[in-house]
Amino acid sequence: MKQLFLSVLFVATSLATYAQSSLKLPALSPNAKISQDFSMSSIEISYSRPSMRGRKIFGELEQYGRVWRTGANAPTKIKIGEDLEIAGQKIKAGEYALYTIPDRETWRVILNTGAGTWGPEGFPKENDVARFTVKANKLEEDVQTFTINITDITFNTCKIELVWERTKIILPVVANNSESSEVNIDKAINHPPTIPYFQAASYYYETNQKTDLAASYVNKALEQDPKAYYIWFLKARIEKRLGHNDEAIAAAKKSMEMAKGSAFENDYIINNNKLIDEINNTGRHKQAND
């Protein structure tokens, strides 16, 4: 019994000593995670970032026509919080492994439900949810470290970019969120406690739809907070879009007045004066043509 105790003690001590003296070195392919709010949820991407380190990448290290885990170590994982279209294909909300098959002119991209797999050959193809082909764009200079970005974000579109060496591929993403946005606005407006008139007006203005309704909502927002210079500025832009130039100029002047003493006073003076100048220049141009 004493020998067993001593053996256990020896193993425990050895493990503790190993843990304390374990060697820490810089990772050759460090892990990275990006999270981007998009549409009404988010896109999260987890991947490892290998670097060129003097190597020829595509066509040699990553051979053309062979499945690549799209990074180093474990396959890249992409998690989407709502149903999206990626490169024209409908993808349900969830987490997926992202594989690619590089080639000279095009890449094939694979989304697979096997997010827990390891090697590039370790995923069952029956678990593919999408396969599509995208163009391989050529860059003028090397990108030393494999990089994934989410760019060109709008209310309902963005791009997922994969870049390494002198190659960049782009995965266009679309969120068909107009109907959901309408439902959310309707619920918020018609079922308070707090009615988000300003947010609804901003949404309709920025997406260039239902401008009359945006005007109605921005007026109600001003009833809630008549000293909000940013709401007056939104009203000025909405009235300008409707062709109500006198109302737009009056709202712009009110915005500058309300902004006095705030941290953003100078910004609102510049932007409101720019809006007034645009209206006046358009009026002068019209008179000259008449």
TIRO-576150 format. One record per residue (C-alpha): chain; z, x, y. Coordinates in steps of 0.001 Angstrom, whole numbers. Layout:
# TIRO-576150
+--------+---------+---------+---------+
: cadena :       Z :       X :       Y :
+--------+---------+---------+---------+
:      A :       Z :       X :       Y :
...
+--------+---------+---------+---------+
END
This chain:
# TIRO-576150
+--------+---------+---------+---------+
: cadena :       Z :       X :       Y :
+--------+---------+---------+---------+
:      A :       0 :       0 :       0 :
:      A :     885 :    2901 :    2269 :
:      A :   -2474 :    4544 :    1538 :
:      A :   -4310 :    1288 :    2408 :
:      A :   -2393 :    1078 :    5690 :
:      A :   -3264 :    4679 :    6552 :
:      A :   -6953 :    4074 :    5720 :
:      A :   -7098 :    1016 :    7954 :
:      A :   -5330 :    2918 :   10715 :
:      A :   -7795 :    5818 :   10384 :
:      A :  -10817 :    3496 :   10614 :
:      A :   -9364 :    1633 :   13604 :
:      A :   -8550 :    4882 :   15381 :
:      A :  -11999 :    6291 :   14661 :
:      A :  -13705 :    3179 :   16028 :
:      A :  -11577 :    3230 :   19155 :
:      A :  -12336 :    6917 :   19712 :
:      A :  -16081 :    6246 :   19224 :
:      A :  -16010 :    3338 :   21665 :
:      A :  -14253 :    5458 :   24288 :
:      A :  -16662 :    8366 :   23897 :
:      A :  -19911 :    6377 :   23484 :
:      A :  -22684 :    8004 :   25471 :
:      A :  -24064 :    6179 :   28519 :
:      A :  -27620 :    7064 :   29476 :
:      A :  -30231 :    5493 :   31783 :
:      A :  -32307 :    2885 :   29944 :
:      A :  -35957 :    3792 :   29527 :
:      A :  -36877 :      96 :   29663 :
:      A :  -34090 :   -1630 :   31613 :
:      A :  -33541 :   -5348 :   31237 :
:      A :  -34386 :   -7647 :   34116 :
:      A :  -33953 :  -11317 :   34852 :
:      A :  -35538 :  -13332 :   37624 :
:      A :  -34584 :  -16882 :   38542 :
:      A :  -36656 :  -18845 :   41017 :
:      A :  -35988 :  -22351 :   42278 :
:      A :  -39235 :  -24260 :   41884 :
:      A :  -40131 :  -27917 :   42300 :
:      A :  -36968 :  -29814 :   41284 :
:      A :  -35543 :  -27222 :   38862 :
:      A :  -36128 :  -23510 :   38282 :
:      A :  -38087 :  -20908 :   36335 :
:      A :  -36115 :  -18105 :   34662 :
:      A :  -37717 :  -15054 :   33069 :
:      A :  -35877 :  -12396 :   31049 :
:      A :  -37703 :   -9209 :   30041 :
:      A :  -37476 :   -5448 :   29595 :
:      A :  -39368 :   -3173 :   31985 :
:      A :  -41068 :    -137 :   30420 :
:      A :  -42636 :    2486 :   32683 :
:      A :  -45861 :    4472 :   32331 :
:      A :  -44191 :    7919 :   32195 :
:      A :  -47573 :    9631 :   32169 :
:      A :  -48973 :    7485 :   29373 :
:      A :  -52206 :    5531 :   29216 :
:      A :  -51032 :    1962 :   28701 :
:      A :  -53680 :    -640 :   27998 :
:      A :  -56175 :     359 :   25350 :
:      A :  -53892 :    3088 :   23971 :
:      A :  -50125 :    2458 :   24030 :
:      A :  -50787 :   -1290 :   24006 :
:      A :  -53996 :   -1595 :   22051 :
:      A :  -56601 :   -4138 :   23003 :
:      A :  -56746 :   -7150 :   20741 :
:      A :  -53190 :   -6764 :   19401 :
:      A :  -50171 :   -8949 :   20117 :
:      A :  -47810 :   -7477 :   22699 :
:      A :  -44241 :   -8653 :   23252 :
:      A :  -45051 :   -8416 :   26998 :
:      A :  -42420 :   -5847 :   27798 :
:      A :  -40213 :   -3630 :   25673 :
:      A :  -37518 :   -4392 :   23112 :
:      A :  -37129 :   -8164 :   22606 :
:      A :  -40023 :  -10404 :   23630 :
:      A :  -40096 :  -11740 :   27161 :
:      A :  -38467 :  -15159 :   27491 :
:      A :  -39424 :  -17827 :   29988 :
:      A :  -37264 :  -20879 :   30624 :
:      A :  -38560 :  -23837 :   32624 :
:      A :  -36290 :  -26601 :   33826 :
:      A :  -38877 :  -29389 :   33875 :
:      A :  -42257 :  -30249 :   32386 :
:      A :  -44948 :  -28065 :   33970 :
:      A :  -48613 :  -27193 :   33641 :
:      A :  -49166 :  -23489 :   33022 :
:      A :  -52795 :  -22375 :   33189 :
:      A :  -53798 :  -26003 :   32810 :
:      A :  -51723 :  -26690 :   29687 :
:      A :  -48784 :  -29080 :   29673 :
:      A :  -45533 :  -27360 :   28704 :
:      A :  -42307 :  -29248 :   28074 :
:      A :  -39061 :  -28116 :   29674 :
:      A :  -37372 :  -25492 :   27488 :
:      A :  -37209 :  -21799 :   26631 :
:      A :  -40157 :  -19933 :   25124 :
:      A :  -41119 :  -16449 :   23993 :
:      A :  -44035 :  -15109 :   26025 :
:      A :  -46537 :  -13013 :   24067 :
:      A :  -49855 :  -11639 :   25259 :
:      A :  -52950 :  -10106 :   23702 :
:      A :  -54422 :   -7718 :   26291 :
:      A :  -58147 :   -6962 :   26459 :
:      A :  -60406 :   -5262 :   28974 :
:      A :  -61618 :   -8330 :   30847 :
:      A :  -59275 :  -11108 :   29723 :
:      A :  -55838 :  -11601 :   28201 :
:      A :  -54759 :  -14268 :   25774 :
:      A :  -51332 :  -15667 :   26566 :
:      A :  -49072 :  -17293 :   23960 :
:      A :  -45999 :  -19441 :   24471 :
:      A :  -43951 :  -19787 :   21313 :
:      A :  -40685 :  -21589 :   20609 :
:      A :  -39351 :  -18553 :   18697 :
:      A :  -37388 :  -17216 :   21663 :
:      A :  -34907 :  -15523 :   19291 :
:      A :  -37470 :  -13350 :   17485 :
:      A :  -37840 :   -9590 :   17932 :
:      A :  -41091 :   -7823 :   17096 :
:      A :  -44597 :   -8835 :   18172 :
:      A :  -45419 :   -9941 :   14631 :
:      A :  -42131 :  -11722 :   14055 :
:      A :  -42991 :  -15172 :   15310 :
:      A :  -44447 :  -18025 :   13248 :
:      A :  -47759 :  -19075 :   14768 :
:      A :  -47078 :  -22699 :   13841 :
:      A :  -44409 :  -22581 :   16577 :
:      A :  -46983 :  -21867 :   19277 :
:      A :  -46913 :  -24485 :   22014 :
:      A :  -49820 :  -23049 :   23993 :
:      A :  -52513 :  -20380 :   23871 :
:      A :  -54791 :  -19774 :   26815 :
:      A :  -57016 :  -17068 :   28277 :
:      A :  -56724 :  -15609 :   31784 :
:      A :  -58672 :  -12987 :   33702 :
:      A :  -57477 :   -9367 :   33775 :
:      A :  -57564 :   -8377 :   37459 :
:      A :  -58083 :   -4694 :   38272 :
:      A :  -55849 :   -2909 :   40794 :
:      A :  -56705 :     107 :   42967 :
:      A :  -53470 :    1992 :   42245 :
:      A :  -51063 :    2338 :   39353 :
:      A :  -47980 :     158 :   39081 :
:      A :  -45634 :    2500 :   37234 :
:      A :  -43137 :     -67 :   35901 :
:      A :  -44038 :   -3330 :   34192 :
:      A :  -43233 :   -6112 :   36652 :
:      A :  -43166 :   -9898 :   36532 :
:      A :  -43131 :  -11824 :   39808 :
:      A :  -43151 :  -15485 :   40822 :
:      A :  -45270 :  -15795 :   43963 :
:      A :  -47177 :  -18165 :   46270 :
:      A :  -44573 :  -20917 :   45941 :
:      A :  -45317 :  -24360 :   47373 :
:      A :  -43737 :  -27760 :   46773 :
:      A :  -45607 :  -28122 :   43489 :
:      A :  -47410 :  -24859 :   42673 :
:      A :  -46628 :  -21209 :   42106 :
:      A :  -47993 :  -18187 :   40261 :
:      A :  -46400 :  -16060 :   37568 :
:      A :  -47822 :  -12544 :   37909 :
:      A :  -47656 :   -9828 :   35237 :
:      A :  -48468 :   -6355 :   36581 :
:      A :  -48599 :   -2908 :   34961 :
:      A :  -50731 :     187 :   35230 :
:      A :  -53864 :   -1074 :   37039 :
:      A :  -53918 :   -4569 :   35567 :
:      A :  -52588 :   -7840 :   36919 :
:      A :  -52801 :  -11237 :   35255 :
:      A :  -51932 :  -14499 :   36983 :
:      A :  -50576 :  -17638 :   35332 :
:      A :  -51031 :  -20613 :   37689 :
:      A :  -48192 :  -23132 :   37500 :
:      A :  -48294 :  -26760 :   38636 :
:      A :  -45453 :  -29285 :   38800 :
:      A :  -46643 :  -32877 :   38823 :
:      A :  -43631 :  -33895 :   40870 :
:      A :  -45024 :  -36391 :   43395 :
:      A :  -43906 :  -39424 :   41407 :
:      A :  -40488 :  -37926 :   40684 :
:      A :  -40065 :  -37003 :   44345 :
:      A :  -40900 :  -40579 :   45365 :
:      A :  -38326 :  -41914 :   42912 :
:      A :  -35662 :  -39504 :   44183 :
:      A :  -36380 :  -40348 :   47817 :
:      A :  -36255 :  -44068 :   47077 :
:      A :  -32911 :  -43717 :   45292 :
:      A :  -31436 :  -41606 :   48075 :
:      A :  -32682 :  -43861 :   50886 :
:      A :  -31891 :  -47194 :   49291 :
:      A :  -28722 :  -46254 :   47439 :
:      A :  -26528 :  -44233 :   49827 :
:      A :  -23619 :  -42996 :   50425 :
:      A :  -25460 :  -40429 :   52569 :
:      A :  -29028 :  -41256 :   53516 :
:      A :  -31103 :  -38038 :   53720 :
:      A :  -33603 :  -39215 :   56345 :
:      A :  -34236 :  -35702 :   57650 :
:      A :  -35028 :  -34264 :   54199 :
:      A :  -37339 :  -37160 :   53393 :
:      A :  -39154 :  -36850 :   56729 :
:      A :  -39522 :  -33079 :   56212 :
:      A :  -40939 :  -33582 :   52739 :
:      A :  -43576 :  -36069 :   53898 :
:      A :  -44501 :  -33882 :   56877 :
:      A :  -44772 :  -30629 :   54909 :
:      A :  -46821 :  -32259 :   52145 :
:      A :  -49002 :  -34018 :   54756 :
:      A :  -48556 :  -37517 :   53383 :
:      A :  -47128 :  -40821 :   54667 :
:      A :  -46850 :  -39528 :   58248 :
:      A :  -45960 :  -42984 :   59583 :
:      A :  -43035 :  -43147 :   57164 :
:      A :  -42040 :  -39596 :   58138 :
:      A :  -41939 :  -40746 :   61785 :
:      A :  -39706 :  -43680 :   60865 :
:      A :  -37342 :  -41466 :   58885 :
:      A :  -37121 :  -38761 :   61554 :
:      A :  -36113 :  -41387 :   64125 :
:      A :  -33393 :  -42615 :   61783 :
:      A :  -32263 :  -39030 :   61266 :
:      A :  -31913 :  -38683 :   65047 :
:      A :  -29782 :  -41822 :   65104 :
:      A :  -27468 :  -40050 :   62656 :
:      A :  -27418 :  -36794 :   64645 :
:      A :  -29014 :  -37090 :   68129 :
:      A :  -28043 :  -33522 :   69105 :
:      A :  -29814 :  -31811 :   66184 :
:      A :  -32477 :  -29617 :   67804 :
:      A :  -34205 :  -29008 :   64465 :
:      A :  -34666 :  -32772 :   63959 :
:      A :  -36157 :  -33097 :   67467 :
:      A :  -38567 :  -30264 :   66607 :
:      A :  -39616 :  -32046 :   63415 :
:      A :  -40134 :  -35225 :   65446 :
:      A :  -42343 :  -33282 :   67884 :
:      A :  -44544 :  -32027 :   65052 :
:      A :  -44792 :  -35460 :   63422 :
:      A :  -45704 :  -37149 :   66723 :
:      A :  -48330 :  -34441 :   67353 :
:      A :  -49890 :  -35087 :   63951 :
:      A :  -50001 :  -38817 :   64742 :
:      A :  -51757 :  -38067 :   68034 :
:      A :  -48779 :  -39261 :   70101 :
:      A :  -48949 :  -36310 :   72483 :
:      A :  -46590 :  -37606 :   75183 :
:      A :  -43931 :  -38395 :   72578 :
:      A :  -44483 :  -34984 :   70956 :
:      A :  -44027 :  -33120 :   74256 :
:      A :  -40927 :  -35148 :   75111 :
:      A :  -39413 :  -34382 :   71681 :
:      A :  -40242 :  -30675 :   72035 :
:      A :  -38496 :  -30521 :   75404 :
:      A :  -35506 :  -32339 :   73940 :
:      A :  -35410 :  -29831 :   71074 :
:      A :  -35253 :  -26923 :   73529 :
:      A :  -32549 :  -28647 :   75528 :
:      A :  -30401 :  -29287 :   72452 :
:      A :  -30925 :  -25728 :   71180 :
:      A :  -29370 :  -24154 :   74284 :
:      A :  -26365 :  -22050 :   73390 :
:      A :  -27181 :  -21968 :   69675 :
:      A :  -28000 :  -18857 :   67658 :
:      A :  -31582 :  -20123 :   67337 :
:      A :  -32182 :  -20977 :   70998 :
:      A :  -34895 :  -18359 :   71493 :
:      A :  -36752 :  -19326 :   68297 :
:      A :  -36869 :  -22986 :   69273 :
:      A :  -37980 :  -22188 :   72823 :
:      A :  -40883 :  -20142 :   71420 :
:      A :  -41919 :  -22685 :   68770 :
:      A :  -41602 :  -25752 :   70995 :
:      A :  -43514 :  -24124 :   73852 :
:      A :  -46212 :  -23134 :   71365 :
:      A :  -46480 :  -26769 :   70241 :
:      A :  -46710 :  -27975 :   73866 :
:      A :  -49393 :  -25371 :   74637 :
:      A :  -51411 :  -26480 :   71608 :
:      A :  -51313 :  -30095 :   72808 :
:      A :  -52254 :  -29155 :   76384 :
:      A :  -55074 :  -26839 :   75268 :
:      A :  -56487 :  -29547 :   72994 :
:      A :  -56378 :  -31997 :   75923 :
:      A :  -58151 :  -29596 :   78254 :
:      A :  -60795 :  -28853 :   75624 :
:      A :  -61407 :  -32559 :   75131 :
:      A :  -61756 :  -33141 :   78898 :
:      A :  -64245 :  -30259 :   79167 :
:      A :  -66364 :  -31783 :   76400 :
:      A :  -66236 :  -35206 :   78059 :
+--------+---------+---------+---------+
END
